[in-house]
Amino acid sequence: MAPDLLVTNAHVVGAARSLLLVREDGTASVRAVVARRVEGVDLVLLRAEEQAFRAPPCLRPTPLAREAVWAVGAPRLGPAVAAGEIARVAARLEGFGTGFTARMPALMGHSGGRVVDAEGCLLGIATALPALGLWRLVGALTGADLAGLAAGRGREVFALGLPAVAEALAGL
């Protein structure tokens, strides 16, 4: 959100109070502390010790139906950038918040990363990737999101929307 303020999913951070963050281009690593955990929304605000990160060029609170989007992540297996399109412009996922869904081949490891439009404007944060039954167990044991690899572009991914992020972080 700013060179020293980052937002990601709470489930990515877990119980940690501080982290070592690495810029996506690998040129810098910076210590950060959890500045705020948001109850009822899968969100944390991190404050980096240095201004080593780039804020998105623009923010867009409302995606368009069937709009092309990209999610940036760090999966253990598969591409770091997943391309897709908006499936539902409004969605709510209990315990995660409100946002939208997109059909794209995002995998475990995309959680907490940006979902952007063709101009690079931030639309939301990749948050939940459905995996049921045996696929969830295989993912937990191997670290590989085989369900996501099998689903490909047909997978529907939930992204926490910017209005939910803004509301959660209001008053900082």
N, CA and C of each residue as an Amber inpcrd file, in Angstrom:
protein
   516
   0.8260000  -1.1860000   0.0000000   0.0000000   0.0000000   0.0000000
   0.8770000   1.2590000   0.0000000   2.0940000   1.1340000   0.5090000
   3.0800000   2.2160000   0.5410000   4.4500000   1.5520000   0.6080000
   5.5390000   2.3130000   0.3960000   6.8680000   1.6770000   0.4070000
   7.2210000   0.9380000   1.6910000   6.5850000   1.3010000   2.8160000
   6.8750000   0.5890000   4.0710000   5.6490000  -0.0690000   4.6880000
   4.5050000  -0.0360000   4.0140000   3.2680000  -0.6720000   4.5000000
   2.7880000  -1.6930000   3.4890000   2.6360000  -2.9300000   3.9540000
   2.1880000  -3.9950000   3.0760000   0.9730000  -4.6740000   3.6920000
   0.0870000  -5.1330000   2.8370000  -1.0940000  -5.8620000   3.2710000
  -1.0040000  -7.2610000   2.6850000  -1.3140000  -8.2590000   3.5050000
  -1.3530000  -9.6300000   3.0210000  -2.4020000 -10.3890000   3.8250000
  -2.5820000 -11.6430000   3.5010000  -3.5480000 -12.4620000   4.2240000
  -2.9850000 -12.9070000   5.5630000  -3.8440000 -12.9300000   6.5730000
  -3.4450000 -13.3790000   7.9060000  -2.9920000 -14.8390000   7.8730000
  -3.6320000 -15.6670000   7.0410000  -3.2380000 -17.0760000   7.0130000
  -1.8450000 -17.2750000   6.4240000  -1.3350000 -16.3110000   5.6870000
   0.0250000 -16.3890000   5.1520000   1.0350000 -16.1440000   6.2700000
   0.7260000 -15.2010000   7.1410000   1.6260000 -14.8120000   8.2230000
   1.5280000 -15.7740000   9.4070000   0.3310000 -16.3330000   9.6210000
   0.1290000 -17.2230000  10.7580000   0.2550000 -16.4650000  12.0630000
   0.9240000 -17.0250000  13.0430000   1.0650000 -16.3990000  14.3620000
   2.3060000 -15.5190000  14.4720000   3.0710000 -15.4180000  13.3960000
   4.3110000 -14.6320000  13.4440000   4.0360000 -13.1790000  13.7960000
   4.9710000 -12.5740000  14.5110000   4.8780000 -11.1470000  14.8360000
   5.8600000 -10.3230000  14.0160000   6.8820000 -10.9990000  13.4810000
   7.8210000 -10.3270000  12.5850000   8.2050000 -11.3060000  11.4780000
   8.6230000 -10.7470000  10.3460000   8.9300000 -11.5470000   9.1600000
  10.1060000 -10.9350000   8.4240000  10.7300000 -11.7390000   7.5760000
  11.7080000 -11.2300000   6.6320000  11.0110000 -11.1930000   5.2830000
  10.8590000 -10.0070000   4.7070000  10.1880000  -9.8410000   3.4280000
  11.2220000  -9.6830000   2.3260000  10.9730000 -10.3050000   1.1850000
  11.8690000 -10.2020000   0.0430000  11.1030000  -9.5740000  -1.1050000
  11.6750000  -8.5240000  -1.6990000  11.0240000  -7.8720000  -2.8390000
  10.8720000  -8.8610000  -3.9770000   9.8160000  -8.6540000  -4.7910000
   9.5340000  -9.6100000  -5.8620000  10.6710000  -9.7300000  -6.8640000
  11.4960000  -8.6970000  -7.0210000  12.6240000  -8.7960000  -7.9480000
  13.8740000  -9.3710000  -7.2700000  13.7610000  -9.6920000  -5.9680000
  14.8540000 -10.3210000  -5.2380000  15.9960000  -9.4010000  -4.8550000
  15.8510000  -8.0920000  -5.0830000  16.9640000  -7.1700000  -4.8300000
  17.0630000  -6.6800000  -3.3950000  16.0420000  -6.9140000  -2.5980000
  16.0900000  -6.4220000  -1.2180000  15.3320000  -7.3590000  -0.3030000
  15.8370000  -7.4880000   0.9180000  15.0970000  -8.1890000   1.9570000
  15.0680000  -7.2690000   3.1700000  13.9000000  -7.2110000   3.8010000
  13.6560000  -6.2420000   4.8540000  12.8670000  -6.9170000   5.9640000
  13.1860000  -6.5880000   7.2040000  12.3990000  -7.0720000   8.3400000
  11.1190000  -6.2530000   8.4210000  10.0460000  -6.9080000   8.8120000
   8.7650000  -6.2330000   8.9890000   8.0880000  -6.7950000  10.2310000
   7.2400000  -5.9940000  10.8320000   6.4580000  -6.4310000  11.9860000
   4.9840000  -6.3650000  11.6320000   4.2150000  -7.2090000  12.2850000
   2.7680000  -7.1700000  12.1100000   2.2620000  -5.9580000  12.8810000
   1.7340000  -4.9720000  12.1480000   1.2350000  -3.7410000  12.7640000
  -0.2240000  -3.8820000  13.1840000  -0.9650000  -4.7220000  12.4520000
  -2.3830000  -4.8880000  12.7790000  -2.9150000  -6.1780000  12.1690000
  -3.6260000  -6.9380000  12.9810000  -4.3850000  -8.1010000  12.5150000
  -5.8460000  -7.6930000  12.5380000  -6.5650000  -8.0250000  11.4980000
  -7.9610000  -7.6200000  11.3980000  -8.8470000  -8.8150000  11.7100000
  -9.6280000  -8.7040000  12.7680000 -10.5420000  -9.7770000  13.1690000
 -11.6790000  -9.9190000  12.1620000 -12.0250000 -11.1420000  11.8210000
 -13.1470000 -11.4200000  10.9220000 -12.8290000 -11.2660000   9.4510000
 -11.6270000 -10.7790000   9.1380000 -11.1710000 -10.6550000   7.7510000
  -9.7670000 -11.2480000   7.7110000  -9.4720000 -12.0140000   6.7060000
  -8.1730000 -12.6780000   6.5740000  -7.1340000 -11.6640000   6.1070000
  -6.7450000 -10.7490000   7.0180000  -5.9170000  -9.6290000   6.6180000
  -4.9760000  -9.2010000   7.7360000  -3.7430000  -8.8600000   7.3580000
  -2.7980000  -8.2330000   8.2860000  -2.1150000  -7.0730000   7.5690000
  -1.7330000  -6.0900000   8.3710000  -0.9490000  -4.9660000   7.8850000
   0.4600000  -5.1450000   8.4240000   1.4530000  -5.0820000   7.5400000
   2.8530000  -5.2270000   7.9220000   3.5580000  -3.8900000   7.7590000
   4.4090000  -3.5460000   8.7140000   5.2100000  -2.3220000   8.6120000
   6.6670000  -2.7440000   8.4610000   7.2490000  -2.3940000   7.3130000
   8.6410000  -2.7390000   7.0330000   9.5740000  -1.7270000   7.6860000
  10.7660000  -2.1730000   8.0620000  11.7540000  -1.2990000   8.6880000
  12.3090000  -0.2750000   7.7110000  12.2560000  -0.5910000   6.4190000
  12.7670000   0.3080000   5.3830000  11.7140000   0.4610000   4.2940000
  11.8310000   1.5120000   3.5130000  10.9230000   1.7350000   2.3980000
  11.4840000   1.0450000   1.1580000  11.3050000  -0.2590000   1.0850000
  11.9150000  -1.0550000   0.0220000  10.9200000  -1.5530000  -1.0190000
   9.6590000  -1.2350000  -0.8550000   8.6410000  -1.7980000  -1.7370000
   7.9460000  -0.7190000  -2.5470000   7.3500000  -1.1290000  -3.6500000
   6.6260000  -0.2070000  -4.5230000   5.1310000  -0.3650000  -4.3060000
   4.4660000   0.7470000  -4.0950000   3.0010000   0.7280000  -4.0100000
   2.4610000   0.5120000  -5.4160000   1.2740000  -0.0580000  -5.5480000
   0.6940000  -0.2230000  -6.8790000   0.4910000   1.1520000  -7.5240000
   0.5470000   1.2170000  -8.8640000   0.4150000   2.5080000  -9.5330000
  -0.9600000   3.1490000  -9.3510000  -1.9660000   2.3330000  -9.1160000
  -3.3190000   2.8400000  -8.9130000  -4.1570000   1.7710000  -8.2220000
  -5.2570000   2.2120000  -7.6480000  -6.1950000   1.3230000  -6.9550000
  -7.5380000   1.4100000  -7.6500000  -8.1870000   0.2700000  -7.8630000
  -9.5280000   0.2450000  -8.4440000 -10.4270000  -0.5580000  -7.5330000
 -11.4270000   0.0610000  -6.9220000 -12.2640000  -0.6520000  -5.9570000
 -13.2670000  -1.6250000  -6.5680000 -13.5700000  -1.4830000  -7.8640000
 -14.5950000  -2.3390000  -8.4590000 -14.1230000  -2.9440000  -9.7740000
 -13.9620000  -4.2660000  -9.8120000 -13.6050000  -4.9080000 -11.0790000
 -14.8310000  -4.9950000 -11.9940000 -14.5860000  -5.2490000 -13.2580000
 -15.6570000  -5.4030000 -14.2360000 -15.8490000  -6.8760000 -14.5730000
 -17.0720000  -7.2790000 -14.8380000 -17.3540000  -8.6680000 -15.2090000
 -16.5320000  -9.0410000 -16.4440000 -15.9280000 -10.1980000 -16.3920000
 -15.1370000 -10.7810000 -17.4800000 -13.8750000  -9.9880000 -17.8250000
 -13.4980000  -9.0670000 -16.9570000 -12.2740000  -8.2950000 -17.1510000
 -11.0570000  -9.1950000 -16.9640000 -10.0350000  -8.9800000 -17.7810000
  -8.7880000  -9.7330000 -17.6380000  -8.0660000  -9.2800000 -16.3760000
  -7.5520000 -10.2460000 -15.5970000  -6.8170000  -9.9600000 -14.3700000
  -5.6340000 -10.9020000 -14.2380000  -4.6780000 -10.5020000 -13.3850000
  -3.4990000 -11.3020000 -13.1150000  -3.2710000 -11.3510000 -11.6170000
  -2.8550000 -12.5080000 -11.1200000  -2.5080000 -12.6700000  -9.7100000
  -1.0190000 -12.9890000  -9.6370000  -0.3390000 -12.3220000  -8.7090000
   1.0930000 -12.5210000  -8.5310000   1.2990000 -13.2410000  -7.2040000
   2.0560000 -14.3290000  -7.2310000   2.2770000 -15.0920000  -6.0120000
   3.6180000 -15.7780000  -6.0220000   3.7940000 -16.6760000  -5.0750000
   5.0510000 -17.4240000  -4.9630000   4.7630000 -18.8940000  -4.7100000
   4.0900000 -19.5690000  -5.6430000   3.8080000 -20.9900000  -5.4290000
   5.0800000 -21.8200000  -5.5210000   5.0610000 -22.9620000  -4.8460000
   6.2230000 -23.8650000  -4.8960000   6.3130000 -24.5690000  -6.2430000
   5.1700000 -24.7550000  -6.8680000   5.1200000 -25.4790000  -8.1320000
   4.1680000 -24.7290000  -9.0480000   4.5970000 -24.3720000 -10.2300000
   3.7220000 -23.6690000 -11.1600000   4.1510000 -22.2270000 -11.3470000
   3.4480000 -21.5020000 -12.2090000   3.8360000 -20.1260000 -12.5360000
   3.5680000 -19.1510000 -11.3960000   4.4180000 -18.1210000 -11.2910000
   4.2600000 -17.0980000 -10.2560000   3.1820000 -16.0930000 -10.6190000
   2.8520000 -15.9930000 -11.9080000   1.7950000 -15.0900000 -12.3620000
   0.7130000 -15.9410000 -13.0200000  -0.5240000 -15.7500000 -12.5510000
  -1.6600000 -16.4830000 -13.1170000  -2.5840000 -15.4770000 -13.7940000
  -2.9620000 -15.7470000 -15.0370000  -3.8630000 -14.8670000 -15.7840000
  -5.2570000 -15.4700000 -15.8130000  -6.2570000 -14.6110000 -15.7560000
  -7.6320000 -15.0900000 -15.8060000  -8.5950000 -13.9570000 -16.0680000
  -9.8480000 -14.1680000 -15.6520000 -10.8560000 -13.1170000 -15.8310000
 -11.8300000 -13.1320000 -14.6660000 -12.4220000 -11.9700000 -14.4170000
 -13.3840000 -11.8240000 -13.3300000 -14.5880000 -12.7170000 -13.6070000
 -14.9760000 -13.5080000 -12.6200000 -16.1530000 -14.3640000 -12.7320000
 -17.3550000 -13.7190000 -12.0400000 -17.1640000 -13.2790000 -10.7900000
 -18.2310000 -12.5980000 -10.0310000 -17.6460000 -11.3150000  -9.4600000
 -18.2960000 -10.1830000  -9.7450000 -17.7620000  -8.8970000  -9.2770000
 -18.0310000  -8.6630000  -7.8000000 -18.9550000  -9.4120000  -7.2250000
 -19.2460000  -9.2840000  -5.7910000 -19.3910000 -10.6700000  -5.1880000
 -18.6300000 -10.9170000  -4.1440000 -18.6850000 -12.2120000  -3.4670000
 -18.3130000 -12.0060000  -2.0060000 -18.8110000 -12.8860000  -1.1560000
 -18.4520000 -12.8780000   0.2620000 -18.0840000 -14.2990000   0.6510000
 -16.9770000 -14.4310000   1.3450000 -16.5390000 -15.7300000   1.8230000
 -16.3860000 -15.6290000   3.3330000 -17.2010000 -16.3770000   4.0420000
 -17.2220000 -16.3150000   5.5100000 -15.8270000 -16.5290000   6.0850000
 -15.4370000 -15.6490000   6.9790000 -14.1330000 -15.7340000   7.6080000
 -13.0210000 -15.0790000   6.8080000 -13.3140000 -14.6880000   5.5760000
 -12.3040000 -14.0640000   4.7270000 -12.6550000 -12.6210000   4.3860000
 -13.9400000 -12.3140000   4.2090000 -14.3580000 -10.9540000   3.8860000
 -15.1390000 -10.8810000   2.6000000 -15.2280000  -9.6630000   2.0410000
 -15.9520000  -9.4390000   0.7930000 -14.9630000  -9.0940000  -0.3120000
 -15.3360000  -9.4580000  -1.5140000 -14.4630000  -9.1910000  -2.6440000
 -15.0860000  -9.6490000  -3.9330000 -14.3270000 -10.3830000  -4.7200000
 -14.7790000 -10.8620000  -6.0250000 -14.1130000 -12.2040000  -6.3070000
 -14.5580000 -12.8810000  -7.3630000 -13.8960000 -14.1120000  -7.7690000
 -13.4130000 -13.9770000  -9.2080000 -12.3800000 -14.7330000  -9.5130000
 -11.8310000 -14.7750000 -10.8660000 -11.5350000 -16.2170000 -11.2210000
 -11.7130000 -16.5470000 -12.4800000 -11.3170000 -17.8710000 -12.9640000
  -9.8890000 -17.7470000 -13.4740000  -8.9900000 -18.4720000 -12.7940000
  -7.5690000 -18.4110000 -13.1560000  -6.8270000 -19.5830000 -12.5270000
  -5.6860000 -19.9300000 -13.0740000  -4.9210000 -21.0510000 -12.5200000
  -4.0080000 -20.6440000 -11.3610000  -4.5180000 -19.8570000 -10.4240000
  -3.7340000 -19.4900000  -9.2440000  -3.6080000 -20.7070000  -8.3320000
  -2.4690000 -20.8050000  -7.6750000  -2.1660000 -21.9620000  -6.8360000
  -1.9250000 -21.5370000  -5.4020000  -1.7630000 -22.5270000  -4.5000000
  -1.3070000 -22.2070000  -3.1510000  -0.0070000 -21.4330000  -3.3200000
   0.1420000 -20.3780000  -2.5920000   1.3090000 -19.5220000  -2.7590000
   0.9500000 -18.2090000  -3.4170000  -0.2180000 -18.1420000  -4.0340000
  -0.7080000 -16.8660000  -4.5540000  -1.4220000 -16.0890000  -3.4480000
  -1.8070000 -16.7670000  -2.3770000  -2.4880000 -16.0950000  -1.2690000
  -1.6680000 -14.9190000  -0.7660000  -2.3530000 -13.8070000  -0.5620000
  -1.7020000 -12.6100000  -0.0510000  -1.0810000 -11.7380000  -1.1150000
  -1.0700000 -12.2220000  -2.3550000  -0.4880000 -11.4530000  -3.4570000
  -1.5070000 -10.5730000  -4.1630000  -1.0000000  -9.6920000  -4.9750000
  -1.8400000  -8.7480000  -5.7070000  -2.6710000  -9.4250000  -6.7920000
  -3.8830000  -8.9030000  -6.9940000  -4.6840000  -9.1920000  -8.1810000
  -4.8200000  -7.8500000  -8.8830000  -4.3250000  -7.7770000 -10.1180000
  -4.2640000  -6.5100000 -10.8420000  -4.9700000  -6.6080000 -12.1900000
  -5.3080000  -5.4180000 -12.7330000  -5.9120000  -5.3480000 -14.0610000
  -4.8080000  -5.1570000 -15.1090000  -5.1980000  -4.9220000 -16.3600000
  -4.2430000  -4.7950000 -17.4560000  -3.3150000  -3.5920000 -17.3000000
  -3.7310000  -2.5940000 -16.5370000  -2.9040000  -1.4000000 -16.3130000
  -2.0070000  -1.5490000 -15.0860000  -2.1230000  -2.6560000 -14.3710000
  -1.3560000  -2.8670000 -13.1490000  -2.0190000  -2.2880000 -11.9190000
  -3.2730000  -1.8170000 -12.0730000  -4.0120000  -1.2700000 -10.9300000
  -4.4250000  -2.3980000  -9.9960000  -4.2760000  -2.1690000  -8.7110000
  -4.6430000  -3.1620000  -7.7130000  -6.1590000  -3.2520000  -7.5880000
  -6.6920000  -4.4620000  -7.7420000  -8.1260000  -4.7270000  -7.5850000
  -8.4140000  -5.4220000  -6.2580000  -7.4810000  -6.2460000  -5.7940000
  -7.7040000  -7.0030000  -4.5730000  -6.5090000  -7.8620000  -4.2240000
  -6.7230000  -8.7300000  -3.2390000  -5.6740000  -9.6010000  -2.7310000
  -6.1420000 -11.0450000  -2.8690000  -5.3720000 -11.8700000  -3.5830000
  -5.7110000 -13.2950000  -3.7310000  -5.7820000 -13.8980000  -2.3320000
  -6.9220000 -14.5440000  -2.0280000  -7.1580000 -14.9480000  -0.6470000
  -7.4620000 -16.4150000  -0.4670000  -8.3770000 -16.9710000  -1.2390000
  -8.8010000 -18.3440000  -0.9840000  -8.8230000 -19.1410000  -2.2770000
  -8.2440000 -20.3200000  -2.2020000  -8.2000000 -21.2330000  -3.3300000
  -8.8660000 -22.5250000  -2.8960000 -10.0540000 -22.8100000  -3.4060000
 -10.7710000 -23.9910000  -2.9320000 -10.0540000 -25.2930000  -3.2730000
  -9.9230000 -26.1280000  -2.2870000  -9.3930000 -27.4810000  -2.4650000
 -10.1250000 -28.3480000  -1.4530000 -10.7680000 -29.3740000  -1.9140000
 -11.6010000 -30.1780000  -1.0350000 -11.0580000 -31.5900000  -0.8620000
 -11.3970000 -32.1820000   0.2750000 -11.1410000 -33.5940000   0.5230000
  -9.7020000 -34.0090000   0.3290000  -9.4980000 -35.0010000  -0.5140000
  -8.1900000 -35.5840000  -0.7540000  -7.1900000 -34.5580000  -1.2850000
  -7.6480000 -33.6330000  -2.1410000  -6.7450000 -32.6130000  -2.6860000
  -6.1380000 -31.7680000  -1.5740000  -6.9270000 -31.4270000  -0.5490000
  -6.4220000 -30.6210000   0.5760000  -5.3470000 -31.4040000   1.3250000
  -5.5630000 -32.7000000   1.5430000  -4.5880000 -33.5370000   2.2280000
  -3.3030000 -33.6550000   1.4100000  -3.4280000 -33.8920000   0.1040000
  -2.2490000 -34.0020000  -0.7630000  -1.4610000 -32.6990000  -0.7340000
  -2.1630000 -31.5590000  -0.7900000  -1.4930000 -30.2630000  -0.7320000
  -0.7660000 -30.0570000   0.5790000  -1.3850000 -30.4490000   1.6760000
  -0.7660000 -30.2900000   2.9980000   0.4780000 -31.1640000   3.1240000
   0.4350000 -32.3600000   2.5660000   1.5570000 -33.2930000   2.6830000
   2.7140000 -32.9600000   1.7460000   2.3960000 -32.4960000   0.5440000
   3.4290000 -32.2990000  -0.4700000   3.8280000 -30.8480000  -0.6770000
   2.9560000 -29.9150000  -0.2780000   3.2080000 -28.5070000  -0.5720000
   2.8770000 -28.1600000  -2.0000000   2.4010000 -29.1340000  -2.7720000
   2.0410000 -28.9140000  -4.1720000   0.5270000 -28.8310000  -4.2980000
   0.0640000 -27.8380000  -5.0010000  -1.3660000 -27.6290000  -5.2020000
  -1.8140000 -28.3930000  -6.4430000  -1.9060000 -29.7130000  -6.3160000
  -2.2630000 -30.5470000  -7.4570000  -3.6850000 -30.2910000  -7.9370000
  -4.5880000 -29.9410000  -7.0100000  -5.9620000 -29.6090000  -7.4100000
  -5.9580000 -28.3880000  -8.3110000  -5.1600000 -27.3950000  -7.9660000
  -5.0660000 -26.1930000  -8.7940000  -4.4530000 -26.4820000 -10.1440000
  -3.4200000 -27.3120000 -10.1690000  -2.8110000 -27.6800000 -11.4430000
  -3.8010000 -28.4230000 -12.3230000  -4.6190000 -29.2730000 -11.7130000
  -5.6190000 -30.0280000 -12.4690000  -6.7360000 -29.1250000 -12.9760000
  -7.1610000 -28.1540000 -12.1700000  -8.2750000 -27.2780000 -12.5490000
  -7.8580000 -26.2490000 -13.5900000  -6.6160000 -25.7920000 -13.5470000
  -6.1340000 -24.8140000 -14.5170000  -6.9560000 -23.5390000 -14.5050000
  -7.2480000 -23.0200000 -15.6960000  -7.9780000 -21.7560000 -15.8270000
  -9.4060000 -21.8490000 -15.3230000  -9.9150000 -23.0380000 -15.1020000
 -11.2840000 -23.2010000 -14.6300000 -11.4560000 -22.9750000 -13.1340000
 -10.3700000 -22.8520000 -12.4100000 -10.4580000 -22.6740000 -10.9560000
 -10.9840000 -21.2850000 -10.6250000 -11.9300000 -21.2410000  -9.6910000
 -12.4620000 -19.9550000  -9.2420000 -11.7420000 -19.5640000  -7.9580000
 -11.1100000 -18.4020000  -7.9760000 -10.2830000 -17.9000000  -6.8830000
 -10.9920000 -16.7080000  -6.2510000 -11.0440000 -16.6770000  -4.9220000
 -11.6360000 -15.5430000  -4.2120000 -10.5440000 -14.5240000  -3.9090000
 -10.8360000 -13.2550000  -4.1930000  -9.9140000 -12.1580000  -3.8680000
 -10.6200000 -11.1940000  -2.9320000  -9.9310000 -10.8160000  -1.8770000
 -10.4330000  -9.8050000  -0.9620000 -10.3830000  -8.4710000  -1.6990000
 -11.5260000  -7.7810000  -1.7430000 -11.6160000  -6.5390000  -2.5030000
 -11.0730000  -5.3360000  -1.7530000 -10.7330000  -4.2970000  -2.4910000
 -10.1710000  -3.0900000  -1.8880000 -11.1120000  -2.3960000  -0.9250000
 -12.4300000  -2.3490000  -1.1770000 -13.3040000  -1.7450000  -0.1650000
 -13.2070000  -2.4470000   1.1940000 -13.1110000  -3.7710000   1.1860000
 -12.9660000  -4.5270000   2.4480000 -11.6280000  -4.2210000   3.1020000
 -10.5840000  -4.0840000   2.3020000  -9.2580000  -3.7510000   2.8390000
  -9.2900000  -2.3600000   3.4600000  -9.8610000  -1.3930000   2.7260000
  -9.9380000  -0.0160000   3.2320000 -10.7340000   0.0500000   4.5300000
 -11.8550000  -0.6490000   4.5840000 -12.6830000  -0.6460000   5.7940000
 -11.9370000  -1.2530000   6.9710000 -11.2230000  -2.3520000   6.7030000
 -10.4990000  -3.0450000   7.7630000  -9.3530000  -2.2000000   8.3160000
  -8.7640000  -1.3770000   7.4790000  -7.5980000  -0.6010000   7.8750000
  -7.9390000   0.8300000   8.2360000  -9.2020000   1.1750000   8.2180000
  -9.6290000   2.5340000   8.5500000  -9.1610000   2.9210000   9.9440000
  -8.7710000   4.1400000  10.0950000  -8.3680000   4.6350000  11.3990000
  -6.9130000   4.4430000  11.7300000  -6.1180000   3.9950000  10.7820000
  -4.6830000   3.8390000  11.0640000  -3.9880000   5.1760000  11.0310000
